[in-house]
Amino acid sequence: MRNVSWGNTYWSRVSNWLVLLALGTLLAACGGGGGDPTIDGGSSGGTTGGVAAAVSVTLYNGAGLPSNALSSTTPLTAKALVSDKNGAPIGNAVVTFSSDATLVSLSSTNGTALTDAKGYASITVSALNATVTGAGKLTATVAAGTATVSGDASYAIKTAQAAGAKMTLSLLNGGSASNALSSATPLTAKAVVTDLSGKPISGALVLFSTDNALATLSSSTGTALTDDNGMASVILRPVSLLVSGASTLQATTSVNGATANSQANYVLGATELFALNLTFLPNSIAAYGSTTMSVDIYSGDIMTGGTPYLGPGATVRFSSPCILAGKASVATDVAANNGKATVVYRDLGCSNTDKINASVVGSNSATHSSLPVGSPAPASIQLSAVSPAGKSIVIKGQGGLLRTETATLTFRVFDTFNKPLAGQDVTFSLDDGAAVTLNKLTDTTDANGEVITTVNSGTTPTTFRVKAALKSSPYMNTYSDSILVTTGKPVQSGFSISVGKSNVEGWSYDSTLNTPATTVTVLLADQAGNPVPDGTPVAFQSSLGAIGSSSMGGCITSNGGCSVDFRSQEPRTASNPPVTPCNDVSNGGTADKPWPGLALICASTTDGSKPLFVRTAIFLSGSHAENVTLLDGAHSVSLDGSAYDLGTVKAADVRQFSVRLSDARQNPMPSGSTVSITNMVNGSATISPTSVQNVFPHNAFGVDDRTGSNIQGNQGSWHAVTINSLTPTSCTIPLTSTFNLTVTTPLGNTTSYPFKLAFSCP
């Protein structure tokens, strides 16, 4: 007898069927009908809703035979049989399959399946990937009332045998094999990929590569996918028309766990191309017109005429004298299409017959043809520049720094397209009677369309204009702007000086570095009453304080004037005053008259032959009103700070008086000081003016002398005060009014003088 060994699972199935057969026989003996439950299609089946008592699991291969050998190419089908305690199969039961997820995957999303009428639940078990190996166990679990019943089956995973791959590579010209590559004859590279049995593999990525100094591939990445026939292809072309040599095309792919490659050699020959038959349409153009240029491409020997070249890669370069000069526009390098290169030539002012050259890039030969281009007509003449920029020159012989006696005028001639026009004769002329010299009467426009003439000044101030006219068309003309001829030099009568403040709070206070006490401004004019040219230097000197800046003790004029800062600082008394043009008696100056707290300022320049100067004065005023004089009609009193009795007036009358305010040196209080009535009792008051204005040095009669040369007497400011009763019409009892006259300087220093006045009733 042959010894046959079956697994426990097999005998379990046999015993289950034997039990079912016995139960069927018993039921038949008891009068029950029905067929054999082991026969498919019988009327009796598994129970539904029974309690599971046993689960058996069996693994089957693709042939339906029991197997525990699993790989990525050979999945297994797992069948779990669920039966009750009597061995009867249970249908419609939920079976949960589980296994090592690092080894296998299950066909059911959640690993569950329902048993059929025969008590079977099935699921497919697959290796997780082609690289995993090992052994595992598949477990099937089903609910048994409040408990669970399970069964399992073991499996082993081995690496699947790769299908392998192989490749063949061929080079084709049209449909024929060829390894001769040129620009005229590109090659098609075809790689066919199959498995080891020769079956085509589709979707395989094939990488092509070759010497990129010789040839290029139609795929920018050098890759292509195989089609259903296992074929991938690319086009192989020369890098340029001029390269030559031999190389190898390689193709490789990785598929089915294997790498396949192949290669093919090719030879590359340079292609000699040249251009012929340069034509224009139209054959000639007017100024600023355009034409279409065409040239044919040939390959082979130029001496024998060659043959038309219709392939890619040919670039034609166009050039001409006008193109190089920017007087014509054209796309210089043009790719040929179907054996012909075409481009538009546009005139930008060539004005001549232009010789056009056309050559294939890389070729040593060229074809050429001449294109007649019309000349543009002049349309306008315009003034484009005048020097000096201020359009002012000085009288002949006057000269001076940054001054000129010559005006330079530039005109431009433009054509009908507003382009500069070269080669045009232009004449120049002056207004009738202009006392200047025109140095050039004619000129010819240059490449920029420009002509230039110059004019020299005469001996008298005047204005003039220059007329420029086209010689061929005199009616086409223009005029320059008016140009002024002046002396340009300052004159003493046109030299003035002024100050921002004439009395600054500077006897006891220094100015800060960035805040001057005031500014001093000078203005200069020439003999014609015009501001002197920019750049005229002016020097400043001061007997007290400081004037100017650390970089310059003066200023440079702009638009005929300039300003400097004056600072209050030591010295405040003129112990050693500077020698200046203003106090130089030998040269027309006036001797200084020293005065405490009065800064004498001299500003000077020159007309080129002698000094010019002006002077002014600034008070360094004290901060307290220490000299106050009351003028009451013809009576004057110096106030000493005690309450001054103004006497008695009727309530219906007004009391008026004046005060003169000055500091300890009899100089005016600082400009901007306020004068007010404070602490007023039993009265009202007005004062005018309410502030100290600019006060300039003056003589004993009050006549201003801003130079300070004739200063005399008290220099204080006068203020009128009016006092009124509060009851001018309803006075019932006499009252005494008291008040203070208070002076407050810009820096906040105050001085007060008390007064009293009695008001009587009728």
Residue pairs with C-beta under 8 A, 6 or more apart in sequence:
7 66
9 56
9 57
9 58
9 66
9 153
10 66
12 54
12 56
13 56
13 58
13 81
15 87
16 81
16 83
16 87
16 89
17 38
19 86
19 87
20 37
20 38
20 87
20 88
21 36
21 37
21 38
23 86
23 88
24 34
24 36
24 37
24 44
27 34
28 34
33 43
34 42
34 43
34 44
35 42
35 43
35 44
36 42
37 44
37 45
45 89
45 91
45 117
45 118
46 83
46 88
46 89
46 90
46 91
46 115
46 117
46 118
46 119
47 84
47 88
47 89
47 90
47 91
48 90
48 91
48 92
49 92
50 84
50 88
50 90
51 84
51 85
51 90
51 144
51 145
52 82
52 83
52 84
52 90
52 93
52 142
52 143
52 144
52 149
53 83
53 84
53 85
53 86
53 144
53 149
54 82
54 83
54 85
54 87
54 149
54 151
55 80
55 81
55 82
55 95
55 140
55 141
55 142
55 149
55 150
55 151
56 80
56 81
56 151
57 78
57 79
57 80
57 138
57 139
57 140
57 151
57 152
57 153
58 66
58 78
58 79
58 81
58 153
59 66
59 67
59 68
59 76
59 77
59 78
59 125
59 138
59 153
59 155
60 66
60 67
60 76
60 77
60 78
60 79
61 67
61 69
61 74
61 76
61 77
62 74
62 75
67 76
68 76
68 153
68 154
68 155
68 156
69 76
69 155
69 156
69 158
70 76
70 104
70 125
70 126
70 127
70 155
70 156
70 157
70 158
71 127
71 157
71 158
71 159
71 160
72 126
72 127
72 129
72 130
72 132
72 159
72 160
73 130
73 160
73 161
74 160
75 124
75 125
75 126
75 127
76 124
76 125
76 155
77 122
77 123
77 124
77 125
78 97
78 122
78 123
78 124
78 125
78 138
78 140
78 153
79 120
79 121
79 122
80 95
80 97
80 113
80 115
80 120
80 121
80 122
80 140
80 142
80 151
81 89
81 118
81 119
81 120
82 89
82 90
82 93
82 95
82 115
82 119
82 120
82 121
82 142
82 149
83 89
83 90
83 119
84 90
88 119
89 115
89 117
89 118
89 119
89 120
90 115
90 119
90 142
91 115
91 116
91 117
91 118
91 119
92 114
92 115
93 114
93 115
93 119
93 121
93 142
93 143
94 112
94 113
94 114
94 142
94 143
95 112
95 113
95 114
95 115
95 121
95 140
95 141
95 142
96 111
96 112
96 140
96 141
96 142
97 106
97 108
97 111
97 112
97 113
97 123
97 138
97 139
97 140
98 111
98 138
98 139
98 141
99 106
99 125
99 136
99 137
99 138
99 139
100 136
100 137
101 128
102 128
102 132
103 127
103 128
103 132
103 134
103 136
103 157
104 125
104 126
104 127
104 128
104 136
104 138
104 155
104 157
105 125
105 126
105 127
105 128
106 123
106 124
106 125
106 126
107 123
107 124
107 125
107 126
108 123
111 123
113 121
113 122
113 123
114 121
115 121
115 142
121 140
125 138
125 155
127 157
127 160
130 159
130 160
130 257
131 159
132 157
133 157
133 158
133 159
134 156
134 157
135 154
135 155
135 156
135 157
136 154
136 155
136 157
137 152
137 153
137 154
137 155
138 152
138 153
138 154
138 155
139 150
139 151
139 152
140 150
140 151
140 152
141 148
141 149
141 150
142 148
142 149
142 150
143 149
162 256
162 257
162 258
163 195
163 196
163 197
163 256
163 257
163 258
164 195
164 196
164 256
164 257
164 258
165 193
165 194
165 195
165 196
165 201
165 204
165 253
165 255
165 256
165 258
165 259
165 260
166 193
166 194
166 195
166 196
166 260
167 191
167 192
167 193
167 194
167 206
167 251
167 252
167 253
167 260
167 261
167 262
168 191
168 192
168 262
169 189
169 190
169 191
169 249
169 251
169 262
169 263
169 264
170 177
170 189
170 190
170 264
171 177
171 178
171 179
171 187
171 188
171 189
171 190
171 236
171 249
171 264
171 266
172 178
172 187
172 188
172 189
172 190
173 180
173 185
173 187
173 188
178 185
178 187
179 187
179 264
179 265
179 266
179 267
180 187
180 266
180 267
180 269
181 187
181 215
181 236
181 237
181 238
181 266
181 267
181 268
181 269
182 238
182 268
182 269
182 270
182 271
183 237
183 238
183 240
183 241
183 271
183 273
183 309
183 311
183 312
183 313
183 314
184 271
184 299
184 309
184 311
186 235
186 236
186 237
186 238
186 311
187 235
187 236
187 266
188 233
188 234
188 235
188 236
189 208
189 217
189 233
189 234
189 235
189 236
189 249
189 251
189 264
190 231
190 232
190 233
191 206
191 208
191 224
191 226
191 231
191 232
191 233
191 251
191 253
191 262
192 200
192 226
192 229
192 230
192 231
193 200
193 201
193 204
193 206
193 226
193 230
193 231
193 232
193 253
193 255
193 260
194 200
194 201
194 230
195 201
195 256
200 226
200 228
200 229
200 230
200 231
201 226
201 230
201 255
201 256
202 226
202 227
202 228
202 229
202 230
203 225
203 226
204 225
204 226
204 230
204 232
204 253
204 255
205 223
205 224
205 225
205 253
205 254
206 223
206 224
206 225
206 226
206 232
206 251
206 252
206 253
207 222
207 223
207 251
207 252
207 253
208 217
208 219
208 222
208 223
208 224
208 234
208 249
208 250
208 251
209 222
209 249
209 250
209 251
210 217
210 236
210 247
210 248
210 249
210 250
211 245
211 247
211 248
212 239
213 239
213 243
214 238
214 239
214 243
214 245
214 247
214 268
215 236
215 237
215 238
215 239
215 247
215 249
215 266
215 268
216 236
216 237
216 238
216 239
217 234
217 235
217 236
217 237
218 234
218 235
218 236
218 237
219 234
222 234
224 232
224 233
224 234
225 232
226 232
226 253
232 251
236 249
236 266
237 312
237 313
238 268
238 271
238 313
240 313
240 362
241 270
241 271
241 272
241 273
241 313
241 314
241 360
241 362
242 270
242 271
242 362
243 268
243 270
244 268
244 269
244 270
245 267
245 268
246 265
246 266
246 267
246 268
247 265
247 266
247 268
248 263
248 264
248 265
248 266
249 263
249 264
249 265
249 266
250 261
250 262
250 263
251 261
251 262
251 263
252 259
252 260
252 261
252 262
253 259
253 260
253 261
254 260
271 299
271 309
272 299
272 300
272 301
272 302
272 363
273 297
273 298
273 299
273 309
273 314
273 360
273 362
273 363
274 297
274 298
274 299
274 302
274 306
274 359
274 360
274 363
274 365
274 367
275 295
275 296
275 297
275 298
275 316
275 341
275 358
275 359
275 360
275 363
275 365
275 366
275 367
276 295
276 296
276 298
276 367
277 294
277 295
277 296
277 367
278 293
278 294
278 295
278 356
278 358
278 367
278 368
278 369
279 293
279 294
279 295
279 369
280 291
280 292
280 293
280 345
280 356
280 369
280 371
281 291
281 292
281 294
282 291
283 291
283 371
283 372
284 291
284 371
284 372
284 373
284 374
285 291
285 345
285 347
285 371
285 372
285 373
285 374
286 374
287 347
287 349
287 351
287 373
287 374
287 375
287 376
287 377
287 415
287 416
287 417
288 346
288 347
288 348
288 349
288 376
288 417
289 346
289 347
289 373
289 374
290 344
290 345
290 346
290 347
291 344
291 345
291 371
292 342
292 343
292 344
292 345
293 318
293 330
293 342
293 343
293 344
293 345
293 356
293 358
294 340
294 341
294 342
295 316
295 340
295 341
295 358
295 367
296 308
296 339
296 340
297 308
297 309
297 314
297 316
297 336
297 339
297 340
297 341
297 360
298 305
298 306
298 307
298 308
298 309
299 306
299 307
299 308
299 309
300 306
300 307
302 365
308 339
309 336
309 339
310 338
310 339
314 335
314 336
314 341
314 360
314 361
315 333
315 334
315 335
315 336
315 341
315 360
315 361
316 333
316 334
316 335
316 336
316 341
316 358
316 359
316 360
316 361
317 332
317 333
317 334
317 358
317 359
317 360
317 361
318 330
318 331
318 332
318 334
318 343
318 345
318 356
318 357
318 358
319 332
319 356
319 357
320 328
320 354
320 355
320 356
320 357
320 371
321 354
321 355
322 328
322 347
322 348
322 350
322 352
322 354
322 373
323 329
323 330
323 332
323 354
326 348
327 347
327 348
327 349
327 350
327 351
328 345
328 346
328 347
328 348
328 350
328 354
328 373
329 345
329 346
329 348
330 343
330 344
330 345
330 346
331 343
331 344
333 361
334 341
334 342
334 343
335 341
341 358
345 356
345 371
347 373
347 374
348 419
349 376
349 415
349 417
349 419
349 421
350 373
351 373
351 374
351 375
351 376
351 422
352 373
352 375
353 370
353 371
353 372
353 373
354 370
354 371
354 373
355 368
355 369
355 370
355 371
356 368
356 369
356 370
356 371
357 366
357 367
357 368
358 366
358 367
358 368
359 365
359 366
359 367
376 415
376 416
376 417
376 419
376 421
377 415
377 416
378 413
378 414
378 415
378 421
378 424
378 470
378 472
378 473
378 476
379 414
379 415
379 416
379 418
379 476
380 413
380 414
380 476
380 478
381 411
381 412
381 413
381 414
381 426
381 468
381 469
381 470
381 476
381 477
381 478
382 411
382 412
382 414
382 478
383 409
383 410
383 411
383 468
383 478
383 479
383 480
383 481
384 410
384 411
384 412
384 450
385 408
385 409
385 410
386 407
386 408
386 409
386 410
386 480
386 481
386 483
387 407
387 408
388 404
388 407
390 533
390 534
391 407
391 481
391 482
391 483
391 484
392 483
392 484
392 485
392 486
392 488
392 530
392 533
393 403
393 404
393 405
393 406
393 407
393 455
393 457
393 483
393 484
393 485
393 486
393 488
394 400
394 403
394 404
394 405
394 457
394 485
394 486
394 487
394 488
394 489
394 533
395 405
395 457
395 458
395 459
395 460
395 461
395 485
395 486
395 487
395 488
396 405
396 456
396 457
396 458
396 459
397 405
397 459
398 405
398 487
398 488
398 489
398 608
399 405
399 608
400 488
400 489
400 533
400 608
401 535
401 536
402 533
402 534
402 535
403 488
403 533
405 456
405 457
406 454
406 455
406 456
406 457
407 454
407 455
407 457
407 483
408 452
408 453
408 454
409 452
409 453
409 454
409 455
409 466
409 468
409 480
410 450
410 451
410 452
411 426
411 450
411 451
411 452
411 453
411 468
411 478
412 420
412 445
412 448
412 449
412 450
412 451
413 420
413 421
413 424
413 426
413 445
413 449
413 451
413 470
414 420
414 421
414 449
415 421
419 449
420 445
420 447
420 448
420 449
420 450
421 445
421 449
422 445
422 446
422 447
422 448
422 449
423 444
423 445
424 444
424 445
424 449
424 470
424 471
424 472
425 442
425 443
425 444
425 470
425 471
425 472
426 442
426 443
426 444
426 445
426 451
426 468
426 469
426 470
426 471
427 441
427 442
427 468
427 469
427 471
427 474
428 438
428 440
428 441
428 442
428 443
428 453
428 466
428 467
428 468
429 438
429 441
429 466
429 467
429 469
430 436
430 438
430 455
430 464
430 465
430 466
430 467
431 464
431 465
431 467
434 462
434 464
434 465
435 458
435 459
435 460
435 462
435 485
436 455
436 456
436 457
436 458
436 462
436 464
436 485
437 455
437 456
437 458
438 453
438 455
438 466
439 453
439 454
439 455
439 456
440 452
440 453
440 454
441 453
442 471
443 451
443 452
443 453
444 451
445 451
451 468
453 466
453 468
455 464
455 466
455 483
457 485
458 485
460 485
461 484
461 485
461 486
461 487
461 527
461 528
462 485
463 482
463 483
463 484
463 485
464 482
464 483
464 485
465 479
465 480
465 481
465 482
465 483
466 479
466 480
466 483
467 477
467 478
467 479
467 480
468 477
468 478
468 479
468 480
469 475
469 476
469 477
470 476
470 477
484 530
486 526
486 527
486 528
486 530
487 526
487 527
487 528
488 526
488 532
488 533
489 526
489 527
489 532
489 607
489 608
490 524
490 525
490 526
490 532
490 536
490 605
490 607
490 612
491 525
491 526
491 527
491 607
491 612
492 612
494 523
494 524
494 525
494 526
494 527
494 529
494 532
495 522
495 523
495 524
495 525
495 603
495 605
495 612
495 613
495 614
496 522
496 523
496 614
497 520
497 521
497 522
497 523
497 601
497 603
497 614
497 615
497 616
498 520
498 521
498 523
498 616
499 518
499 519
499 520
499 521
499 566
499 601
499 616
499 618
499 694
500 518
500 519
500 520
500 521
501 517
501 518
501 618
501 670
501 671
501 672
501 694
502 617
502 618
502 619
502 671
502 694
502 695
502 696
502 706
503 618
503 619
503 621
503 667
503 668
503 669
503 670
503 671
503 692
503 694
503 695
504 517
504 518
504 566
504 568
504 618
504 619
504 620
504 621
504 670
504 671
505 517
505 568
505 621
505 623
505 670
505 673
505 745
505 746
505 747
505 749
506 517
506 545
506 568
506 569
506 572
506 620
506 621
506 670
507 568
507 572
507 597
507 620
507 621
507 622
507 623
507 663
507 665
507 667
508 622
508 623
509 568
509 623
509 747
510 567
510 568
510 569
511 517
511 567
511 568
511 569
516 565
516 566
516 567
517 545
517 566
517 567
517 568
517 618
518 565
518 566
518 618
519 563
519 564
519 565
519 566
520 540
520 547
520 563
520 564
520 565
520 566
520 601
520 603
520 616
520 618
521 561
521 562
521 563
522 538
522 555
522 557
522 561
522 562
522 563
522 603
522 614
523 531
523 560
523 561
524 531
524 532
524 536
524 538
524 557
524 560
524 561
524 605
525 531
525 532
525 560
526 532
530 560
531 557
531 559
531 560
531 561
532 557
532 560
533 557
534 556
534 557
534 558
534 559
535 556
535 557
536 556
536 557
536 605
537 554
537 555
537 556
537 557
537 605
538 554
538 555
538 556
538 557
538 562
538 603
538 604
538 605
539 553
539 554
539 603
539 604
539 605
540 547
540 548
540 553
540 554
540 555
540 564
540 601
540 602
540 603
541 547
541 553
541 578
541 580
541 582
541 601
541 602
541 604
542 566
542 578
542 599
542 600
542 601
542 602
543 571
543 574
543 577
543 578
543 592
543 594
543 599
543 600
543 601
544 571
544 572
544 573
544 574
544 597
544 598
544 599
544 600
544 620
545 566
545 567
545 568
545 569
545 571
545 572
545 599
545 618
545 620
546 566
546 567
546 569
547 553
547 564
547 565
547 566
547 567
547 601
548 554
548 555
548 564
548 565
549 564
549 565
554 564
554 603
555 562
555 563
555 564
556 562
566 599
566 601
566 618
568 620
572 596
572 597
572 620
573 594
573 596
573 597
574 592
574 594
574 600
577 583
577 592
577 594
577 600
580 589
580 602
580 604
580 613
580 615
581 587
581 589
581 602
581 604
581 611
581 613
582 589
582 590
582 592
582 600
582 602
582 604
582 613
582 614
582 615
582 707
583 589
583 590
583 591
583 592
583 600
583 602
585 591
587 610
587 611
589 613
590 707
590 709
591 709
592 600
592 708
592 709
593 708
593 709
593 710
593 711
595 697
595 708
595 711
596 665
596 667
597 619
597 620
597 621
597 622
597 663
597 665
597 667
598 617
598 618
598 619
598 620
598 667
598 697
598 708
598 711
599 617
599 618
599 619
599 620
600 615
600 617
600 707
600 708
601 615
601 616
601 617
601 618
602 613
602 614
602 615
603 613
603 614
603 615
603 616
604 611
604 612
604 613
604 614
605 611
605 612
605 613
606 612
615 707
615 708
615 709
616 706
616 707
616 708
617 696
617 697
617 706
617 707
617 708
617 711
619 667
619 668
619 695
619 697
619 715
620 667
621 663
621 667
621 668
621 669
621 670
621 671
622 663
622 664
622 665
622 667
622 669
623 663
623 670
623 745
623 747
623 749
624 663
624 664
624 743
624 745
624 749
624 751
625 661
625 662
625 663
625 669
625 743
625 751
625 753
626 662
626 663
626 664
626 751
627 638
627 660
627 661
627 662
627 663
627 664
627 666
627 714
627 716
628 638
628 639
628 659
628 660
628 661
628 662
628 741
628 753
629 636
629 637
629 638
629 639
629 659
629 660
629 714
629 716
630 636
630 637
630 638
630 639
630 644
630 657
630 658
630 659
631 657
631 658
631 659
631 660
631 718
632 646
632 657
632 658
637 644
639 659
639 753
641 753
641 754
642 754
643 738
643 754
643 755
643 756
644 753
644 754
644 755
644 756
645 755
645 756
645 757
646 655
646 657
646 723
646 755
646 756
646 757
647 757
647 758
648 757
648 758
648 759
648 760
649 655
649 757
649 758
649 759
649 760
650 759
650 760
650 761
650 762
651 725
651 727
651 728
651 731
651 735
651 759
651 760
651 761
651 762
652 725
652 728
652 729
652 731
652 762
653 725
653 728
654 722
654 723
654 724
655 722
655 723
655 724
655 757
656 720
656 721
656 722
656 723
657 720
657 721
658 718
658 719
658 720
658 721
659 718
659 719
659 721
659 741
659 753
660 714
660 716
660 717
660 718
660 719
661 668
661 669
661 673
661 675
661 692
661 716
661 717
661 719
661 743
662 668
662 669
662 714
662 715
662 716
662 717
663 669
666 713
666 714
666 715
666 716
667 715
667 716
668 692
668 695
668 715
668 716
668 717
669 692
669 716
669 717
669 743
669 745
670 692
670 745
670 746
670 747
671 692
671 693
671 694
671 695
671 746
672 691
672 692
672 745
672 746
673 691
673 692
673 743
673 744
673 745
673 746
674 690
674 691
674 692
674 743
674 744
675 687
675 689
675 690
675 691
675 692
675 719
675 741
675 742
675 743
676 687
676 690
676 741
676 742
676 744
677 685
677 686
677 687
677 721
677 739
677 740
677 741
677 742
678 739
678 740
678 741
678 742
678 752
679 738
679 739
679 740
680 737
680 738
680 739
681 737
681 738
681 739
682 725
682 726
682 735
682 736
682 737
682 738
682 759
683 723
683 724
683 725
683 726
683 737
683 739
683 757
683 759
684 723
684 724
684 726
685 721
685 722
685 723
685 724
685 739
686 721
686 722
687 719
687 720
687 721
687 722
687 741
688 719
688 720
689 719
692 717
692 743
693 717
695 715
695 716
695 717
696 704
696 705
696 706
697 704
697 705
697 706
697 707
697 708
697 710
697 711
697 715
698 704
698 705
698 711
698 712
698 713
698 715
699 705
699 710
699 711
699 712
699 713
700 712
700 713
705 711
721 741
723 737
723 739
723 757
725 731
725 735
725 737
725 759
726 735
727 735
727 759
731 759
731 760
731 761
731 762
732 761
733 761
734 758
734 759
734 760
734 761
735 758
735 759
736 756
736 757
736 758
736 759
737 756
737 757
737 758
737 759
738 754
738 755
738 756
738 757
739 754
739 755
740 752
740 753
740 754
740 755
741 752
741 753
741 755
742 750
742 751
742 752
742 753
743 750
743 751
743 752
744 750
